Amino acid sequence: MQSVTKLPRWLNIGLAFPIIILNGWLLLQLIKYFQPQVSVLASAILLAFVLNYPIHFLQERGVQRNLAIVGVLLLTVVILGAVGITLVPIILQQLNELANILPSWIDSGTQQLQALQYWATTQQLPVNLSGLFTQLLDRLSSQFQTFTGKILSFAFDTIGVFVNLLLAVVLTIYLVLNGDRLWDGIYQWFPAHIGTQIRTLLREDFHNYFIGQATLGAVLGVVVTLAFLLLQVPLALLFGLGIAFFSLFPFGTGIGIAIVSLLVALQNFWLGVEVLGVAVAIDQVTSNFISPRIMGNLTGLNPVWVVISLLIGAKLGGVLGLLIAIPVASFIKDIADSWRAGEFQAKDSLIEEGRKSGG
């Protein structure tokens, strides 16, 4: 060890780099091997994390923790049951309807493009849209029908999904009941001041992201759905909730709005333009007026690192990986910043100074 410490710093880093890469590769293989179990555990942790906030809210108002837990769990079951009975069948029905009417929408879009091409030809404009957009629409149709078929088959082929969902629910209940003792036991492996700092940063990062994003997504989904109903947009509920779902991911709102506007424009071009304008306007209002009050500075991450973390999260965990990629990356950044600022060594240095002065 003494000979290793005498080596130049750059050589120590060079020797450590292959070991870090090997350990990272082994960790990835372990995660892939246990991916279903990891997904169940991560889902349960996230659900328990979200449910803890209304439980703490009730506790702060004098309700005993056990009563608060029972009340929140019962309310959650009622809400999920109501959503499952009312919204889920409608969404599945509209998905099936969209898969059936999409070919006719594509025919309508093709006719509109041909009319536009004819107008451009009469005006002697060097534009050739027919071939390009026909291929694009055909590919969009096949991809979307495949995607919709997978969703519907996933919804009806529920044996494995039901088992995983049941495990996640049971594990969530155990985490809500005994989660504090579990996390206290984990944090005890760290020095006291480091464990406290990690607990604070982890709670802040995940709270800012999940509570803020979920609130913004809910507000955006409700307002956009109501606007689509007023505009008499076909499948308004499906499209509104689709945009709300995309808004849970960074840069996802624009993608969701673009997809919905394109689909509606296939059936009616000017209605698609109205959908685009209204959705963008609502998104700007929520982003500029509601988001700063709810979320503030969400992560402090550079957009490049946001994209990289999303790519890594999608590779490792699919949709669940996309959901937790940003708060995990933000937590790693905060840990690195605290370490560089010397916050983890502050108390150690004070103890050492006290020992020296006492000596």
N, C-alpha and C positions, 0 to 999 in steps of 0.2 A: 504494500500500500504506500509506503514511503517513496519507493521508486516511481510509482504512478503519479504521486503528487508532485514530483520534481519534473515531470514532463511538461512541455509547453502546453498552454491552454488550448491552442488550436488542434494539437495532437490528441489531447483528451477528448475534445469534442468529436474529432474524426473517428476515434475508437468507439465512442458511445453511440454514434449515429447508426451503424449497422445493427447494434443491439436494440435500439429504439424501434427501427423499422421491423425487425424480426418479431419483437413483442407486439407491435401494432398489428402485424399480419396474423399472428396467432390469436389475438383478441378478435379480429374480424372473423376468422374461421370459427371461433367459439360462438360468436353472436349468430352467425349464419346457421350453425348446427342447432342451436337452441332458439331460433327465431320465433316460432310460435309461442313458446313459453315466455320469451323476452317481451313479445308484443302483449301478451296477457298481463304480465307483471307491470309493464310500462303503462298500459291502459288503466289498470287498477290504481296505480300510484297517482296518475293524473286525475282520475275521478275522485279519489280520496282527497287530493289536494284542493280540488274545486269545492267539494262538499264541506271542507273544514271551515270555509269562510262564513257561510250562513250559521254553522254551529257556533263559531266564535262570536258572531254577531248576536245570537241569542244569549250566549253566556254573559256577554258584557251587559245585558239587560236583566240579569238576575236569574235566568233560567239555568237549572242544573244541567250538567253536561250530558248525563244519560237521557234526560227528557229532551234536550236539544237534539241529540243524535237520533232518537226515535222519531221526533217530529220532522227533522230534515229528510231522513230516509223515507218516511211515509209520504211526505210531500213529493219527493223525487219519483217514487213509484207511481203516484197519481199522475204527475206531469208526463212521465214517459208512457204510461198507459194511455193517457188521453191523446198524446201525439201519435202513438202506435195505432190507435183506433181511428183517428180522424185524418191526420196528414199523410201517414205512410201509404195507406191504400190509394189516396188521391195522387200522390207522387208516382207510385208505380203505374197507376192507370194512365197518367199523362206521359210517362216515359214510353209505355207501350203505344199510346196514341201517336207520339212523336215519331217512333220507329215506323209506324204504318203510313203516316202522311208525309214523311220526309221525301220519298220519291216524287210525290206530286209537287211538293215545294221546290224540289230541284228542277222539275220540268218548268215550273213557273219562273224560276230564276233564269233558266236557259232562254226562255222566251223574252224575258226582259233584257237579257244581254244581247240577243239577236236584234231586238228593236234598237238598242243603243248602238250596236254595230251598224245597222242600216242608217241611223241618223248620222253617225260619223262618216259613213261612206258618201252620203248625199252632201255633206259639208266638206268633202275631200280632205278629211283628216287622216293622217297615217296611223290609224289605230286598228289593231287586229285582236279583238278580245274573245272571239267565239271559241277558237280551239283551246286557248290557254285556260279559260274559265270553265269550259266543259270538262276538261281533264281534272281540274281542281275540284269541281263539284262532284264528279263521279268518285274521286278518291275520298272526299269528305263524306259522301253518302255511305260508302262501304265501311270506312273506319267507324263512323258513328253508329251504324247498325250493328257492327261487331261489338262495339263498346256497350251499346244498350242491351244487346243479347247477353253479354257477360254479366251486366248488372241484374237483369231479370233472372238469369240462371242462378246467380249468387243469392238472390232474394228467396228463391224457392228451394234451392239446395242448401238447407239450413242445418243439417245434422252436425257437421263439424263446427259450423259457426255458432250454433246454439250451445254446444259444449264449451267452447272458448268463452262465449259471452257469459255463461253461467259461472265458469271459473273466475272470470274477471269481476262479476258482481259479488261473489262470495269473498274473494280476496279484498275487494274494496271495502266491504263491511268490516272485515277483520282489521284492515288498515285504519279505518275511521275509529274503531274501538280501541285499538292498541298501537296506533301509529306513533304516538308521542314517545312511548317507551322504546319502540323499535329504533326511531331516529336518535333518541338519547343514547342508546347503546352503541350506535354507529359513530356518533360524534365523540364518544368517550375515547375512541382510538386516537384522536387528535389531541394535542395540547389544548388547554382550556380556551385560550384566547383565539387560537386558530379555528377550533370547532365553532366558537361563537360567530366568528367572522364568516366562515363558510355557510353556516345556517342562515345568517342574515342575507348574504348575497344570493344564495339559492332561492330563498323565499321571495326576495324583491324581484329577481329576474323572471321567475316563473309567474309571479303575481302580475307584474306589469304586462307580460305578454299574453297569458291566457285570459285573464279577466278582462284586460283592455281589448284584445282582439275579439273575444266572444261578444262583448258588449257592442263594439262597433259593427261586427257582423250581424248581430240581431237587429240593431237599428237600421242598418243599410238594407237588410233583407225585408223588413216590414215596410219601410218607406218605398223601396223599389217595387215590391209586389203591389202595393196600393196604387202606385203610379201606373203600373202596367194594367191593372184592372180598369183604371179610369180611361186609359188609352185603348181599351178593348184588345189587348195583345193576346193572341192565342197562347194557351198553356202558361198563363201569367204566373201562377203559383210555382210551377216547375222552374221557370226562368228566373223568377225573383229569388227563390231559395238557392238556385244554382250560383247566382252572382254572390249571394251571402256566403256560400261554401267556399268559393274561390277567394273571397276577401280574408279568410282565415290565414292565408299564406301571403308573404311579402310579394309584391308585384302581381298578385293573383287577381285583384279586382279588375284591372285593365284587361286581362286575358278573358275573364268571365264576361265582361261587357262586350268585348269584341266578338266572342263566339255567339252570344245571344243575339246581338245586333245582326250578325251575318245570317243566322238561321231565320230570323224574322224577315230580313230583307229578301230572302229567297221567295217568301210568300207574297210580300208586299214591300217594294223598295222604299217608298216614302215612310211607311210605318217603321221599317228598320232604321231609317234616319232619325225619326222621332224617338225611337227607343234608345238609340245611341246618344242623342242630345240630352234626353231626360236622365238617363243613367249616369252619364258623365257629370251633369250638373249636380245630381244628388251626391255622387262620390266626392266632388269638390267641396260641397258644403260640409259633409261629414269629416273630410280630411283636414279642412282648414279651420273649422269651428268646434267640432265635437271631439275629434281625435286629440288635439293638444290638451284639452281639459281632462280627458280620461287617461291618456297614456303618457303625456309629456314626451321626454326623450326615451324612446322605447328601449333601445339596446345600446346606442352609442357605437354600433358596429359600422365599419366602412362598408358601402354597398358591395364592394368586391368580395369581402369576407361573408356577407349575407348570401351572395350567390353560391360561393364555394360551400358554405355550410348546408345550403339547401340541396346541392348536388350530392354531398356526402350523406345527408340524412335520407334522401330518396333512395340512394344506392343501398343503404343498410336496412332501412325500415319501411320503405314505401311511403304510404300516406301518413302513417304514424311518425315515421322518421322526419317527414316534412314539418309536422306539427311541432316536434320538440327540437328541431335543428337550431332554430334561432335562439330560444332561451338557453340551450346548452352552450352554444357558441358565445352568447353574452356572458354566461357564468364563467366560462374559461377566460374570457377577456378580463372580467372583473378580478378574478383570482390573480391573473398575471399582473394587472395594474397594481393590486394591493401588495403583491410580493415585491414588485419593483419599487414601490413607494416605501418599503420597509415596515409596513403595518404588521406583518407576521413576526418580525424580529424585534419589534419595539419593546415588548414586555421582557423578552429574553435578555435584551441589552440592559434594561433597568435592573433585572435580577442580578446580572453579572456585575454591574456597577455597585450594587448594594453589597455584594459579597466582597468586592475589592475594598470598598470603604470600611466594611466591618472588619476586614483582615488588617 
